[in-house]
Amino acid sequence: MTLTTYDIYAKKEVIAMENESEQNMGTNEVKMENIVYIGRKPTMNYVLAVVTQFNNGMKEVTIKARGNSISRAVDVKEIVVNRFLPDLKEKSIKTSSEELTNEDGTRSKVSAIQIVLMK
Amino acid sequence: MTLTTYDIYAKKEVIAMENESEQNMGTNEVKMENIVYIGRKPTMNYVLAVVTQFNNGMKEVTIKARGNSISRAVDVKEIVVNRFLPDLKEKSIKTSSEELTNEDGTRSKVSAIQIVLMK
């Protein structure tokens, strides 16, 4: 695994996750999926997504990110808790490794984080 | 706080942290400080630093990072646990916000992570 392929795939995954995130936001009331996937958009977009979920009555929201977006996920959590919803509790922070299959059939590992906030 | 100043200061801090990290590694046996600060060097440098600490008899090692290095800190933890020392336990993962004073006197916030691994 070279850093280059890792980066390329991290970028692809992020795009996929952003699309997923938009779908989730759109069909939120139907699916009740309270997961915000962090991609490469400005941090405040995701902060607003999390705050909106809690304002819509969610008791728990999960922030997920992979690769280079992990730093942004921590930013989102810190901004939500420190600036907008100071009463939130941190239920859990977990890290993991996910395996992706590259186009040439090789496999790359990418780190992931999952932060669960609750009212 | 604009994203630009944030980035500039994150970069400055990282350089400071790398120096600090090198000092810690050099004087480790004297100070018994088992903290590995993650900067912008290759991930495997930090992986080796953590593995070495455990091999030198440390029962607990703390991985710390700020700003954009947070993603690398998670990579380090995942590689150490999955590839080198599978018996390690994750004692805690905490995130926080730290405030830095810029050269012009304004203050910027930067996210930080602290991962504690134990035997």
Interface residues (C-beta under 8 A of the other chain):
Chain A: P42 G67 N68 S69 I70 S71 V74 D75 K77 E78 N82 E90 I93 K94 T95 S96 S97 K109 S111 A112 I113 I115
Chain B: L3 G67 N68 S69 I70 S71 V74 D75 K77 E78 N82 I93 K94 T95 S96 S97 K109 S111 A112 I113 I115
